[in-house]
Amino acid sequence: MRWLVGAIFVLVISLFTGMGLLAYAMYDLLGVMLLSRKLADNWSAHLSASREMNCDQVKIGDTVAVVITLENKSQLPVPWLLLEDLLPRRAMIHLPPNLQGIG
């Protein structure tokens, strides 16, 4: 938000002082900021992730396969994405841990 206010402030000052090149640069900066905000909102609204396991109940020592599916429901591709899947903290604080992650 501070960047937006600062860019608008510099734009107004440059228009009043007649600095056309600086005003053009601020128009470009504001356009890039608004476009990136719109694209980020669109990408985050249309992404969904789901987690599936190969069994519902397991015994101690069994191995469970977990598959994570990420779906983009938008027509726009997402150029970069960071997806993290974490084990719960309470499962990892004991010695030995209640759960052990492989891979």
Sequence and secondary structure as in RCSB ss.txt:
>XXXX:A:sequence
MRWLVGAIFVLVISLFTGMGLLAYAMYDLLGVMLLSRKLADNWSAHLSASREMNCDQVKIGDTVAVVITLENKSQ
LPVPWLLLEDLLPRRAMIHLPPNLQGIG
>XXXX:A:secstr
 HHHHHHHHHHHHHHHHT HHHHHHHHHHHHHHHHHHHHHHHHHHSEEEEEEES S   TT    EEEEEEE SS
S  S         GGGTSSSS S     
